[in-house]
Amino acid sequence: MKITLKVWRQKNNQDKGRFATYPIEDVSTDMSFLEMFDVLNESLVKKGEDPIAFDHDCREGICGMCSMYINGRPHGPLQTTTCQLHMRSFKDGETITVEPWRASSFPVIKDLVVDRTSFERIQQAGGFVSVNTGGVPDANEIPIPKRIADVASIQQRVLDVEHVWPPARMLQLCYL
């Protein structure tokens, strides 16, 4: 697929900054958003240009380092982290605008990288957000339709018999 990226470029925290436009071709829909940035940065380096600075660490949706605004939304169109956002979430030919996470407590260091010191101080002091996600339901509380339970029971009996008599596999067709 082909996309056009409008990316915030800022040399340092004193620079005013601007948007730069980058057309990118042959973007795989299976790429993560950060992998797409890796491909763009490789092409910029080959041209002798400065690569786009962006934060990332785990690339597993855990650490939150990859925070950025994509098309005016934190982390992009889905409710996920940027590293878990894949290019299949965008349309062929789409223009995607990417900006740093803007807040007075997170000043821009360079391009899409922000100073997370204030956030890290909270974490180091033991601060965290507690969210009740609920408990895991007991297996016996999950309703299973009788028809499925009956089939599972028959299959278990067939498996039990197979240990004693291997040709029981042929009998399985008779009972199902």
N, C-alpha and C positions, 0 to 999 in steps of 0.2 A: 504494500500500500504506500501511498505518497501522502506526506503531511507537510505542513508549514509550521515551524515553531517561531513564536515571538517570545524571546527570552530576555529577562531583565539582566543587563550587564552593568556592573559597577566596579571600578578598579579598586576602590577602598572605601572606608567609611567617610572620607572627606569628599569624594567624587559625587557629583550630582546623579549620575546614572542615566540609562536610556534603554529602550527596547531595541534589540537586534533581531532581524528576521533571518531564519535559516530554512531553506527548503530541504527536505530529506526524502529520498526515494528508497524503495526496496525495504520498507519497514515491515518486519514480520509481525503478524497479529499476536504471535506467541511471546514476543519480547515483553519484558516488564518495562515500565516507564523509565527506570534508571538504566536498563540495558540500552534503551534507545538513546539516552544521553551519552552512554559510553561510545556508541557507534558515531554519534555526532562529534564527540570530542576527538575521536581517532581521525576523522576527516579534517577537523580544524587543525590538528597538530601536523598532519601531512601537508597542509597548505601553509604552514608556518604561522598560524594564528594561535592566540591564547585560548586554551580550552575553557569551557564553562565550569566554574567552581560550584560544586554542590555537595552537600553533606550526605553521607551514607555510612552505615556501619554494618549492621547485621544482614540487611537485605532479606530478612525473614518476617518483617512486620512486628518486631518486638521493641526495638530501641527508640523509635521516633525521630532519629537523626535526619531522616529524609523529608522532613516537613517542608512543604512549599504550597503555594496557591496555584492551582491549575484551572484555567478558565474561570477565575474568580471564586473558586471554592477550595477550602482547605483539602489537600490531598487529591483533588480531582472529582470526577463525576460519581464515584462510588463511595460508599462508607467504608473505607479501608485506608491503610497506609500507602504512601506513594510507591514504595518498593513492591507492594503487592498489587498495584494497579497495572493492568496489561493493556497493550495497544489495541486489543480487540474491543476495548471500551470506546474507541474513537472511530470516526468514519473516514473512509478513504477520501483524500483531498481536503480534510478538515484543517483549519488553522487553530493551533493550540497556543494559548498565552500562558506563560509560566513566570511567576513572580516569587520573590522570597516571602517568608512568613513575616509580615510587617506588624510590629508592635514596638512601642517605645522601650520596652524592657528587652527587646531582641534587636539591637541595631545591626544593620547589614555590615558584614566584614568585607565580602567580595561576592559579586554576582548573586547566587542563591544561598550563600552561606551566611548565617546569622550568629551573633554572639549569644550563646545559650547559658552564659555564666549565672544569670539570675535563677534560671530554672535548675541548674545543677547545684546551686547552693541550697535550694529547698530539698532536693533529693539527698544531698550529703547530710543535711540536718535531720534526716529521717522522715521528711514529709512525703506523703503519698496520697493518692486518691483511692478511697475504698468504695467499691461499687458492688452491691449485692447482685450477683448473677444467678442466684438460686442454687439449690442443691441438685445433685444427680438423682433422678427418680429411681426408686427401688424397682428392680426388675419385675417383681411380682405385681407392681401397680400399673404396668403397661398393658393395656387391653390387647389381646390377640384374638382375632376372630376364630371361632371354633373350627371352621374348615381348615385353616392354616395349621392349627394345633393338631388336628387329626392327621394331616399329611405328615407333619414333623414326627408324630408318634410312630406312624407306619414306617417312615424312613429309618428311624432309630432302631426299630425291631429288625428291619432288614440288615442294618449294619451290625447289630448284635449277632445275627445268625451267620453273617459272612465270616465272622471270626471262627466259627465252628465248622461251617460248610461253605467253601468258596463258590460253588455253583449257585448259591442263593441269589446271586446277582440276576440270574434268569428269572427267579421268582418275583423279583422286585417289580417287573412289568405287570405281573398278574395282580398285585395288590394296589397298584397306582392306576 
